[in-house]
Amino acid sequence: MTKTTNNDMPIVCLECGLVFILTSDESDWYRERNYNLPKRCPRCRRKRRAAERLGNAEAKGNSTSSDDSTTLNQGSVFNG
């Protein structure tokens, strides 16, 4: 279990409802950069970033799903 100090903040994750601790050092890091404090736990933040990256890759046409590769392979077959 994580030890909390007076300046540590418990935050309820917006996604999963887990209570996570934002340490005073982490809070300072966000404030020094004028970032909003996190609303999601570290696990949900990682999942969200991964999903955003995947969405960006698909939007640029860089999808590597099996359906796309099958279509490409079928299209490159020489029938002659």
Summary of the structure (lengths in Angstrom):
residues: 80
radius of gyration: 21.2
end to end distance: 67.5
largest distance: 76.0
contacts: 151
relative contact order: 0.12
helix: 46%
strand: 10%
